[in-house]
Amino acid sequence: MHDPRIDQLARQLVRYSTNVKKGDKVLLDIYDAPNSIAIALIRAVVEAKGVPVVKLHDTVVTRELMRHATEGQYDLLSKNNLDLMVEMQAYIAVRGSHNITETADVPAKNMSLIMEKMRPVINHRVNNTNWCVLRWPTSAMAQQAGMSTEAFEDFYFRVCLLDYKALLPAMGALKKLMDKAQNVHIKGPGTDLKFSLKGLKAIPCGGTHNIPDGEVFSAPVKDSVEGYVSYNAPTVYQGIAFDNVRLEFSKGKIVKATANNTTALNKILDSDEGARYIGEFAIGFNQEIKEPMRDILFDEKIAGSFHFTPGQAYEGVADNGNRSQVHWDLVNIQRPEYGGGEIWFDSTLIRKDGKFLAKELEKLN
């Protein structure tokens, strides 16, 4: 039996998220997701008079390729992928996952090589196409979330089909406050963080680049970050699971980093010069997403959260100039059941224990 929510989602991705116009070439990048979503997307693109191009991926096969990565091989793959990406006006990636730690045993040096070689492809997509990236609900993801498969699918479609347009005015108001803010102070259990946003513009995210969505992001002035932050949401990066990540800063740089796997954490932060600086600061507020599930596309949008991201800043938008092959959205939840916390802009308390205080931001609660 065909699920009508799949067609609804495909249409939203094509019409609203990537705004496909007549003649637009659209790359549909499908990872471990069923044919039904690929077919629904092809139909939605054709309906919008666009030109669909499809790539199907299997993570188990990709892992094998990565384990044998050589420079020449990934030069070729990077060139090939970039040549294709340059032809595209839009890009939609649907990423399912049967095992989020599938690439955990790919050697770190291979991972580093691959990230470096594929970075130009990602940069071109981010800067020059209308793009949107989303997950696909699998039983493995349901298990991660501690839910039954059916309950998780219902949650997934509820979150993805949220009326993002309705949040835009309140998101615009938060953007204005972030644009005006010179100094930010974040306090909470194990967290006392100060940095400047001076001269950097914030970007509201309302269902155009990620689904699920619901955040406004900026970047700190690169060398302004002082203090420490403890992330209370568990995370996975490069196929490795991390808990209790704590970072300490001096003049913008991470000078001390600990976690349940401190060695692996520091290996990632030593990938390159920019990995020990922050490339993004964002405030999350998707009311349908309450608990972390080690899936960054969901976790960074958690109601009452913020993320503070080591690595690459978004080029051209909210750009503090930091460059890195790493971009790791680490999340802190400030709702009371997670220990609470405060976000201050200059001398104004903006959010307390996950709730915005200003009237024009109430919609985001």
DRENSE-965164 format. One record per residue (C-alpha): residue number from 0; residue in one letter; chain; x, y, z. Coordinates in Angstrom, 1 decimal. Layout:
<sepas>
SEPA seq type mol     c1     c2     c3
SEPA NUM    A   A      X      Y      Z
...
</sepas>
This chain:
<sepas>
SEPA seq type mol     c1     c2     c3
SEPA   0    M   A    0.0    0.0    0.0
SEPA   1    H   A    1.4    3.4   -1.0
SEPA   2    D   A    1.8    6.0    1.7
SEPA   3    P   A    0.4    9.3    0.5
SEPA   4    R   A    2.7   11.1    2.9
SEPA   5    I   A    5.7   10.2    0.7
SEPA   6    D   A    4.1   12.1   -2.3
SEPA   7    Q   A    3.4   15.0    0.0
SEPA   8    L   A    7.0   15.1    1.2
SEPA   9    A   A    8.4   14.8   -2.3
SEPA  10    R   A    6.2   17.7   -3.5
SEPA  11    Q   A    7.2   19.8   -0.5
SEPA  12    L   A   10.9   19.1   -1.2
SEPA  13    V   A   10.6   20.0   -4.9
SEPA  14    R   A    8.1   22.9   -4.7
SEPA  15    Y   A    9.0   24.6   -1.4
SEPA  16    S   A   12.5   23.5   -0.2
SEPA  17    T   A   14.3   23.6   -3.5
SEPA  18    N   A   11.8   25.7   -5.5
SEPA  19    V   A   12.4   23.8   -8.8
SEPA  20    K   A   11.6   25.8  -11.9
SEPA  21    K   A   11.0   24.7  -15.5
SEPA  22    G   A   14.2   23.3  -17.0
SEPA  23    D   A   16.1   23.0  -13.7
SEPA  24    K   A   18.3   20.0  -13.5
SEPA  25    V   A   17.9   18.3  -10.2
SEPA  26    L   A   20.3   15.7   -8.7
SEPA  27    L   A   18.4   13.2   -6.5
SEPA  28    D   A   21.0   11.5   -4.3
SEPA  29    I   A   19.4    8.5   -2.6
SEPA  30    Y   A   21.2    6.6    0.2
SEPA  31    D   A   19.7    3.4    1.6
SEPA  32    A   A   16.2    4.6    1.0
SEPA  33    P   A   13.3    2.7   -0.7
SEPA  34    N   A   12.4    3.2   -4.4
SEPA  35    S   A    9.1    4.7   -3.4
SEPA  36    I   A   10.7    8.0   -2.3
SEPA  37    A   A   13.0    8.1   -5.4
SEPA  38    I   A   10.0    7.5   -7.7
SEPA  39    A   A    7.9   10.1   -5.9
SEPA  40    L   A   10.7   12.7   -6.2
SEPA  41    I   A   11.2   11.9   -9.9
SEPA  42    R   A    7.5   12.5  -10.5
SEPA  43    A   A    7.5   15.7   -8.4
SEPA  44    V   A   10.5   17.1  -10.4
SEPA  45    V   A    8.8   16.2  -13.8
SEPA  46    E   A    5.5   17.7  -12.5
SEPA  47    A   A    7.5   21.0  -11.9
SEPA  48    K   A    8.9   20.6  -15.4
SEPA  49    G   A   12.4   20.0  -14.1
SEPA  50    V   A   14.9   17.4  -15.3
SEPA  51    P   A   15.6   14.6  -12.7
SEPA  52    V   A   19.0   12.9  -12.4
SEPA  53    V   A   19.3   10.0   -9.9
SEPA  54    K   A   22.2    8.5   -8.0
SEPA  55    L   A   21.5    5.4   -5.8
SEPA  56    H   A   24.0    4.6   -3.0
SEPA  57    D   A   24.5    1.6   -0.7
SEPA  58    T   A   26.5    2.4    2.5
SEPA  59    V   A   27.9   -1.1    2.7
SEPA  60    V   A   29.3   -0.8   -0.8
SEPA  61    T   A   30.5    2.8   -0.1
SEPA  62    R   A   32.3    1.6    3.1
SEPA  63    E   A   34.2   -1.0    1.0
SEPA  64    L   A   35.3    1.7   -1.4
SEPA  65    M   A   36.4    4.0    1.4
SEPA  66    R   A   38.5    1.2    3.1
SEPA  67    H   A   40.6    1.0   -0.1
SEPA  68    A   A   40.7    4.7   -0.8
SEPA  69    T   A   43.7    6.1   -2.8
SEPA  70    E   A   44.5    9.6   -3.8
SEPA  71    G   A   44.1    8.9   -7.5
SEPA  72    Q   A   40.8    7.2   -7.1
SEPA  73    Y   A   39.3   10.0   -5.1
SEPA  74    D   A   40.7   12.7   -7.4
SEPA  75    L   A   38.8   10.9  -10.2
SEPA  76    L   A   35.6   10.6   -8.1
SEPA  77    S   A   35.8   14.2   -7.0
SEPA  78    K   A   36.2   15.4  -10.5
SEPA  79    N   A   33.4   13.2  -11.8
SEPA  80    N   A   31.0   14.3   -9.0
SEPA  81    L   A   32.0   18.0   -9.4
SEPA  82    D   A   31.4   17.9  -13.2
SEPA  83    L   A   27.9   16.6  -12.5
SEPA  84    M   A   27.2   19.0   -9.7
SEPA  85    V   A   28.2   22.0  -11.9
SEPA  86    E   A   25.4   21.1  -14.3
SEPA  87    M   A   22.7   21.1  -11.5
SEPA  88    Q   A   20.4   23.8  -10.4
SEPA  89    A   A   19.0   21.8   -7.5
SEPA  90    Y   A   20.1   18.9   -5.2
SEPA  91    I   A   18.0   16.7   -3.0
SEPA  92    A   A   19.6   14.1   -0.8
SEPA  93    V   A   17.6   11.4    1.0
SEPA  94    R   A   19.8    9.5    3.4
SEPA  95    G   A   18.6    6.4    5.1
SEPA  96    S   A   20.8    4.4    7.4
SEPA  97    H   A   20.6    0.8    8.4
SEPA  98    N   A   23.7    1.2   10.6
SEPA  99    I   A   24.9    4.7   11.6
SEPA 100    T   A   28.3    3.2   12.6
SEPA 101    E   A   28.8    1.5    9.2
SEPA 102    T   A   32.0    3.5    8.5
SEPA 103    A   A   33.4    3.3   12.0
SEPA 104    D   A   36.3    1.0   10.9
SEPA 105    V   A   37.3    3.0    7.8
SEPA 106    P   A   40.9    4.1    8.7
SEPA 107    A   A   41.1    7.8    9.9
SEPA 108    K   A   43.7    8.7    7.3
SEPA 109    N   A   41.3    7.4    4.5
SEPA 110    M   A   38.4    9.4    6.0
SEPA 111    S   A   40.6   12.5    6.1
SEPA 112    L   A   41.7   12.0    2.4
SEPA 113    I   A   38.1   11.4    1.3
SEPA 114    M   A   36.8   14.5    3.2
SEPA 115    E   A   39.5   16.7    1.7
SEPA 116    K   A   38.9   15.4   -1.9
SEPA 117    M   A   35.1   15.7   -1.8
SEPA 118    R   A   35.1   19.1   -0.1
SEPA 119    P   A   35.0   21.1   -3.5
SEPA 120    V   A   31.9   19.0   -4.5
SEPA 121    I   A   30.1   19.9   -1.2
SEPA 122    N   A   31.2   23.6   -1.4
SEPA 123    H   A   29.8   23.9   -4.9
SEPA 124    R   A   26.5   22.3   -3.9
SEPA 125    V   A   26.1   24.5   -0.8
SEPA 126    N   A   27.1   27.7   -2.6
SEPA 127    N   A   25.6   27.3   -6.1
SEPA 128    T   A   22.5   25.0   -6.0
SEPA 129    N   A   19.1   25.1   -4.3
SEPA 130    W   A   19.8   22.1   -2.0
SEPA 131    C   A   18.0   20.1    0.7
SEPA 132    V   A   19.2   17.2    2.7
SEPA 133    L   A   17.0   14.8    4.8
SEPA 134    R   A   17.0   11.4    6.5
SEPA 135    W   A   14.8    8.5    5.7
SEPA 136    P   A   13.1    6.6    8.5
SEPA 137    T   A   14.5    3.1    9.0
SEPA 138    S   A   14.0    0.5   11.7
SEPA 139    A   A   17.6    1.2   12.8
SEPA 140    M   A   16.8    4.9   13.3
SEPA 141    A   A   13.6    3.9   15.2
SEPA 142    Q   A   15.8    1.8   17.4
SEPA 143    Q   A   18.2    4.7   18.0
SEPA 144    A   A   15.3    6.9   18.9
SEPA 145    G   A   14.0    4.2   21.3
SEPA 146    M   A   10.7    3.9   19.4
SEPA 147    S   A    8.8    1.3   17.4
SEPA 148    T   A    9.2    1.5   13.6
SEPA 149    E   A    5.6    2.7   13.1
SEPA 150    A   A    5.7    5.3   15.8
SEPA 151    F   A    9.0    6.6   14.5
SEPA 152    E   A    7.6    6.9   10.9
SEPA 153    D   A    4.7    8.9   12.3
SEPA 154    F   A    7.1   11.1   14.2
SEPA 155    Y   A    9.3   11.5   11.1
SEPA 156    F   A    6.4   12.6    8.8
SEPA 157    R   A    5.0   14.9   11.5
SEPA 158    V   A    8.4   16.6   11.8
SEPA 159    C   A    9.1   16.8    8.1
SEPA 160    L   A    5.7   18.0    7.0
SEPA 161    L   A    5.6   20.8    9.7
SEPA 162    D   A    4.3   24.1    8.4
SEPA 163    Y   A    7.7   25.8    8.3
SEPA 164    K   A    6.2   28.9    6.6
SEPA 165    A   A    4.2   29.7    9.7
SEPA 166    L   A    7.4   30.0   11.7
SEPA 167    L   A    9.1   32.5    9.4
SEPA 168    P   A    8.0   35.8   11.1
SEPA 169    A   A    9.3   34.7   14.5
SEPA 170    M   A   12.4   33.3   12.9
SEPA 171    G   A   12.9   36.6   11.2
SEPA 172    A   A   12.6   38.4   14.6
SEPA 173    L   A   15.3   36.1   16.1
SEPA 174    K   A   17.6   36.7   13.1
SEPA 175    K   A   17.2   40.5   13.8
SEPA 176    L   A   18.2   40.0   17.4
SEPA 177    M   A   21.2   37.9   16.5
SEPA 178    D   A   22.3   40.4   13.8
SEPA 179    K   A   22.2   43.2   16.4
SEPA 180    A   A   23.9   41.2   19.2
SEPA 181    Q   A   27.6   42.0   19.8
SEPA 182    N   A   28.3   39.7   22.7
SEPA 183    V   A   26.8   36.3   23.6
SEPA 184    H   A   27.0   34.7   27.0
SEPA 185    I   A   25.7   31.1   27.4
SEPA 186    K   A   25.4   29.6   30.9
SEPA 187    G   A   24.3   26.1   32.1
SEPA 188    P   A   25.6   23.0   33.8
SEPA 189    G   A   29.2   22.6   32.8
SEPA 190    T   A   28.9   25.5   30.4
SEPA 191    D   A   30.1   29.1   30.6
SEPA 192    L   A   30.7   30.4   27.2
SEPA 193    K   A   31.4   33.9   25.9
SEPA 194    F   A   31.9   35.1   22.3
SEPA 195    S   A   31.1   37.9   19.8
SEPA 196    L   A   28.8   37.9   16.8
SEPA 197    K   A   29.8   41.4   15.8
SEPA 198    G   A   29.5   42.0   12.0
SEPA 199    L   A   28.1   38.6   11.3
SEPA 200    K   A   24.7   38.1    9.9
SEPA 201    A   A   22.3   35.3   11.0
SEPA 202    I   A   20.4   33.0    8.7
SEPA 203    P   A   16.9   31.6    9.5
SEPA 204    C   A   16.4   28.0    8.4
SEPA 205    G   A   12.7   27.2    7.7
SEPA 206    G   A   12.6   24.0    5.7
SEPA 207    T   A   14.6   25.0    2.7
SEPA 208    H   A   18.0   23.3    3.3
SEPA 209    N   A   17.4   20.6    5.8
SEPA 210    I   A   14.3   18.7    6.7
SEPA 211    P   A   13.5   18.5    9.6
SEPA 212    D   A   14.4   22.2   10.1
SEPA 213    G   A   13.9   24.9   12.7
SEPA 214    E   A   17.1   26.9   13.6
SEPA 215    V   A   18.7   30.3   13.1
SEPA 216    F   A   22.4   30.2   12.7
SEPA 217    S   A   25.4   32.5   12.7
SEPA 218    A   A   29.1   32.2   13.5
SEPA 219    P   A   31.2   33.6   16.3
SEPA 220    V   A   34.0   36.0   15.5
SEPA 221    K   A   36.7   33.4   15.0
SEPA 222    D   A   39.1   34.3   17.8
SEPA 223    S   A   36.5   35.7   20.3
SEPA 224    V   A   35.4   32.4   21.9
SEPA 225    E   A   36.4   32.0   25.6
SEPA 226    G   A   35.3   29.6   28.3
SEPA 227    Y   A   33.9   26.1   28.1
SEPA 228    V   A   30.9   24.1   26.9
SEPA 229    S   A   29.6   20.6   27.8
SEPA 230    Y   A   27.4   19.0   25.2
SEPA 231    N   A   24.6   16.9   26.7
SEPA 232    A   A   23.3   15.3   23.5
SEPA 233    P   A   25.2   12.2   22.4
SEPA 234    T   A   26.6   12.3   18.9
SEPA 235    V   A   28.1   10.3   16.0
SEPA 236    Y   A   30.8   11.7   13.8
SEPA 237    Q   A   32.7    9.9   11.0
SEPA 238    G   A   30.9    6.7   12.2
SEPA 239    I   A   32.2    7.0   15.8
SEPA 240    A   A   29.8    7.4   18.8
SEPA 241    F   A   30.7   10.1   21.3
SEPA 242    D   A   29.2   11.1   24.7
SEPA 243    N   A   29.9   13.9   27.2
SEPA 244    V   A   32.0   16.0   24.8
SEPA 245    R   A   33.5   19.0   26.7
SEPA 246    L   A   35.5   21.7   24.9
SEPA 247    E   A   37.6   24.5   26.5
SEPA 248    F   A   38.5   27.7   24.5
SEPA 249    S   A   41.1   30.3   24.6
SEPA 250    K   A   41.2   33.1   22.0
SEPA 251    G   A   38.7   31.1   19.9
SEPA 252    K   A   40.8   27.9   19.8
SEPA 253    I   A   39.8   24.6   21.4
SEPA 254    V   A   42.7   24.1   23.9
SEPA 255    K   A   41.3   21.1   25.7
SEPA 256    A   A   38.8   18.5   24.5
SEPA 257    T   A   37.5   15.5   26.4
SEPA 258    A   A   34.8   12.9   25.9
SEPA 259    N   A   34.1    9.2   26.5
SEPA 260    N   A   36.6    8.7   23.6
SEPA 261    T   A   39.0   11.6   24.1
SEPA 262    T   A   41.7   10.1   21.8
SEPA 263    A   A   39.3    9.8   18.8
SEPA 264    L   A   37.8   13.3   19.6
SEPA 265    N   A   41.3   15.0   19.5
SEPA 266    K   A   42.2   13.1   16.3
SEPA 267    I   A   39.2   14.7   14.6
SEPA 268    L   A   40.0   18.1   16.0
SEPA 269    D   A   43.6   17.7   14.7
SEPA 270    S   A   42.4   17.0   11.1
SEPA 271    D   A   43.5   20.5   10.1
SEPA 272    E   A   44.1   24.1   11.4
SEPA 273    G   A   40.4   25.1   11.3
SEPA 274    A   A   39.0   22.1   13.2
SEPA 275    R   A   39.9   23.6   16.6
SEPA 276    Y   A   37.9   26.8   15.8
SEPA 277    I   A   34.1   27.3   15.7
SEPA 278    G   A   32.4   27.7   12.3
SEPA 279    E   A   28.7   27.9   13.4
SEPA 280    F   A   26.6   29.0   16.4
SEPA 281    A   A   22.9   28.1   16.1
SEPA 282    I   A   19.7   28.1   18.2
SEPA 283    G   A   17.3   25.2   17.6
SEPA 284    F   A   13.5   25.2   18.2
SEPA 285    N   A   11.6   22.5   16.4
SEPA 286    Q   A    8.8   21.8   18.8
SEPA 287    E   A    8.2   18.3   17.5
SEPA 288    I   A   11.8   17.2   18.3
SEPA 289    K   A   12.5   16.8   22.0
SEPA 290    E   A   15.0   14.0   22.5
SEPA 291    P   A   18.4   13.3   21.0
SEPA 292    M   A   18.9   10.2   18.8
SEPA 293    R   A   22.5   10.5   17.6
SEPA 294    D   A   21.3   11.9   14.3
SEPA 295    I   A   22.5   15.4   13.7
SEPA 296    L   A   19.8   16.5   11.2
SEPA 297    F   A   17.2   15.9   14.0
SEPA 298    D   A   19.3   16.6   17.1
SEPA 299    E   A   20.5   20.1   16.0
SEPA 300    K   A   16.8   21.2   15.7
SEPA 301    I   A   15.8   20.0   19.2
SEPA 302    A   A   13.4   22.4   21.0
SEPA 303    G   A   15.4   24.5   23.5
SEPA 304    S   A   18.8   23.6   22.2
SEPA 305    F   A   21.8   25.3   20.7
SEPA 306    H   A   24.7   23.9   18.7
SEPA 307    F   A   28.3   25.2   18.6
SEPA 308    T   A   30.2   23.7   15.7
SEPA 309    P   A   33.9   23.0   15.4
SEPA 310    G   A   35.1   23.4   11.8
SEPA 311    Q   A   34.0   24.8    8.5
SEPA 312    A   A   31.9   28.0    8.5
SEPA 313    Y   A   29.3   28.4    5.7
SEPA 314    E   A   31.0   30.3    2.9
SEPA 315    G   A   29.4   33.5    1.9
SEPA 316    V   A   26.7   33.4    4.6
SEPA 317    A   A   27.3   33.9    8.3
SEPA 318    D   A   31.0   33.4    7.4
SEPA 319    N   A   33.7   34.0   10.0
SEPA 320    G   A   36.4   32.8    7.6
SEPA 321    N   A   37.1   29.5    9.3
SEPA 322    R   A   38.0   26.7    6.9
SEPA 323    S   A   38.2   23.0    7.7
SEPA 324    Q   A   37.2   19.6    6.3
SEPA 325    V   A   35.4   19.1    9.7
SEPA 326    H   A   31.9   20.5   10.4
SEPA 327    W   A   30.6   18.9   13.5
SEPA 328    D   A   27.3   20.1   15.0
SEPA 329    L   A   27.6   19.4   18.7
SEPA 330    V   A   24.3   20.0   20.6
SEPA 331    N   A   23.5   21.3   24.1
SEPA 332    I   A   19.8   21.0   25.3
SEPA 333    Q   A   18.8   23.7   27.8
SEPA 334    R   A   15.2   22.6   28.7
SEPA 335    P   A   14.8   22.0   32.5
SEPA 336    E   A   14.9   18.2   32.3
SEPA 337    Y   A   18.4   18.6   30.8
SEPA 338    G   A   19.6   20.9   33.5
SEPA 339    G   A   18.4   24.2   32.1
SEPA 340    G   A   20.5   27.1   31.0
SEPA 341    E   A   20.5   30.7   29.7
SEPA 342    I   A   21.4   32.6   26.5
SEPA 343    W   A   22.2   36.3   26.8
SEPA 344    F   A   22.6   38.8   24.0
SEPA 345    D   A   24.6   41.7   25.3
SEPA 346    S   A   22.8   42.4   28.6
SEPA 347    T   A   19.4   40.9   27.7
SEPA 348    L   A   18.3   37.4   28.6
SEPA 349    I   A   16.9   36.0   25.4
SEPA 350    R   A   16.1   32.4   26.3
SEPA 351    K   A   15.9   30.7   29.7
SEPA 352    D   A   15.6   26.9   30.2
SEPA 353    G   A   14.8   26.5   26.5
SEPA 354    K   A   12.0   29.1   26.4
SEPA 355    F   A   12.3   32.4   24.5
SEPA 356    L   A   11.2   35.4   26.6
SEPA 357    A   A   10.4   38.1   24.0
SEPA 358    K   A    6.8   38.3   22.8
SEPA 359    E   A    7.9   38.3   19.1
SEPA 360    L   A    9.7   35.0   19.6
SEPA 361    E   A    6.8   33.2   21.4
SEPA 362    K   A    5.8   31.2   18.2
SEPA 363    L   A    9.2   29.5   18.5
SEPA 364    N   A    8.2   28.0   21.9
</sepas>
